Amino acid sequence: MYEGLLKKYKEFLPVNENTPLLSLHEGNTPLVPLPHLSEKLGITLYAKTEGVNPTGSFKDRGMVMAVAKAKEDGAKAVICASTGNTSAAAAAYATRAGLKAYIVIPEGKVALGKLAQAVMYGADIISIDGNFDDALTMVRDIAEKEAVTLVNSVNPYRIEGQKTAAFEVVEQLGKAPDVLAIPVGNAGNITAYWKGFKEFNDKKQSGLPRMHGFEAEGAAAIVQGAPIAAPETFATAIRIGNPASWAFAEAARDESNGFIDAVSDDEILAAYQAVARMDGIFIEPGSAASLAGVIKHVKSGQIKPGETVVTVFTGNGLKDPDSAINKVPATIHRLNTYDEIAKHLAAATAE
Ligand code: F0G
C-alpha cells in the first residue's frame, strides 16, 4: 500500500528515526498522456497532474517534509506567505501534525477555493495590503524573531519534498523526458525538480531533461533581469515580482541547457482552455503557464518535433472557479421542457 512520500523516498530525504512519518498520501500523482495536444503540437506530451494531491497542488510534497521536520524540531506553529496553494497545504499538514498554521496572504488576490481550504483546515488567516513579495518579506522577518517555523520554499525541507516529483516522472516514463516544462513563480519548484533529476541521474543514470520554466509576462522578473515592484497577471498563483529562488532557477536553466521565458495572460488563457477542452484536464491558470510555454516553444523551435515533453500541472482547476466562470465564454442554455431540450439537441447535433 502507498503510504506517502516520506516513506517511499526515505533514502533520498532528510528522514531519520525521530522524523514523524506524516502523510495525507501526497505524491504518487499520475503522468497523463495528452493525445490531442500531442498530435496538434507534433510532440509526445505528458502532464504531471499535481492537482490530484490531497490539497490539490504540488505544495503538499514540500509541506509534508517541512511540517514533519518542524514537528521533529519541537515547533508549535508554522507560518508562510502565500498566493494560496502554499497556505492550503501548510494549513492541512499543520493540522494533521497538531501544529498551528499562520498564513499571510495578499488581500483580494487569492483564488476562492484556496481561501476556502485555509478556512476549512482551521488556519489563522492574516491578509495584508500588499503583494506576495511583501508578505514573504514580512514572514521571513517574523520567523527570525518569533517562535514560528517558516514553511515557504526558502525552507530547504520544502525543496527536498518537492524534488520527489522528478523521481516519479523518471519512474513513470522509464527515463528523463527531453523537456520538463514548468510554471515559475517564487522559483522553488523548478529548483526542486532540477535537484531531483540530478540526484536520480547520479544514482540511476536516468538522464537529464532541459528545464523550460515560464513566468507570467506581467511578473517576469527573471526574464527581465530585475525585480518587478507591482507584478500583475490573472494567474494569481504566480503573481510574484521577486522570486526567492531566482539564482537556483537560473542555475537549473543554465546547467540543463534550458530556458526561462515569459508567457502573456492571453497565452495562459488559451492554454487553460485548450487542455480542458481538448484533453479533459482542468487546471488552474498558474499551471497553464507551463502549457502556454510549451506551445510557444514548439512554434519557436526551442522544442523540436517528436520530442518527449512533460508539462507540470501544478494545481487543480477547481481551486479557482472565478477564472473559469469569468474568463472563459460560456453559454448556459435555459430550457425547461422536454420539447425545448429535444429541439436544442437536434440543433446542436446539426451544427
Ligand atoms: N503553480 C501554482 C499552482 C502555484 O501555486 C505556484 C506557487 C507555482 C506554480 C509556482 O511555483 O513558486 O515554486 O515557482 N505558488 C506559491 C503559493 C507562491 O503561495 O502557493 P514556485
Boltz pocket constraint, residues with backbone or C-beta under 6 A from the ligand:
constraints:
  - pocket:
      binder: B
      contacts: [[A, 57], [A, 59], [A, 81], [A, 82], [A, 83], [A, 84], [A, 85], [A, 86], [A, 87], [A, 153], [A, 183], [A, 184], [A, 185], [A, 186], [A, 187], [A, 188], [A, 189], [A, 190], [A, 237], [A, 238], [A, 284], [A, 286], [A, 287], [A, 314], [A, 315]]
      max_distance: 6.0
